[in-house]
Amino acid sequence: MSERAAPFYCPYCGDEDLRPGEQGHGAWECAACNRAFQLKFLGLLARGLQPDTSGGDGI
């Protein structure tokens, strides 16, 4: 990935006035509720890689 993903809204108050935080990569600050939070990608879930066993044709 060439660009980092940005959140669309604050997870605490739901406002959209977010700015990158000074704490480093993944840190964001909400101007509405004055909270700072950090986003972190943990990885892919194994269940997302299981084949379709429903017997359907996928349509």
C-alpha positions in Angstrom: 0.0 0.0 0.0 1.3 3.4 -0.9 -1.0 5.5 1.3 -2.2 4.9 4.9 -5.9 4.4 5.4 -7.7 7.2 7.2 -10.8 6.8 9.5 -14.0 8.5 8.3 -15.3 9.3 11.8 -14.2 9.3 15.5 -15.0 6.0 17.2 -16.0 7.8 20.4 -18.3 10.7 19.2 -18.8 10.0 15.5 -17.6 13.4 14.4 -15.7 13.7 11.1 -13.2 16.4 12.1 -10.1 14.2 12.4 -6.5 15.1 12.0 -3.3 12.9 12.0 -1.9 12.8 15.5 1.6 13.7 16.6 2.3 10.3 18.3 3.2 8.6 15.0 1.8 6.3 12.4 -1.9 5.4 12.9 -2.6 8.1 15.5 -5.5 10.4 15.0 -7.0 13.4 17.0 -10.7 14.4 17.1 -11.3 18.1 17.3 -14.9 17.6 18.4 -14.4 15.5 21.5 -10.7 16.3 22.1 -9.7 12.6 22.1 -6.7 10.9 20.6 -6.8 7.3 19.3 -4.7 5.0 17.3 -5.6 2.5 14.6 -3.7 -0.7 14.0 -4.1 -3.4 11.4 -3.7 -6.8 13.1 -3.9 -9.1 10.1 -6.3 -11.3 8.1 -8.6 -13.7 9.7 -8.2 -17.4 8.8 -11.9 -17.8 8.3 -11.9 -15.4 5.4 -9.8 -17.9 3.4 -12.1 -20.9 3.7 -13.7 -22.3 0.6 -17.5 -22.0 0.0 -19.1 -25.2 1.3 -22.7 -24.2 0.8 -23.0 -26.2 -2.4 -24.1 -23.2 -4.4 -22.6 -21.8 -7.5 -21.6 -18.5 -5.9 -24.3 -16.4 -7.6 
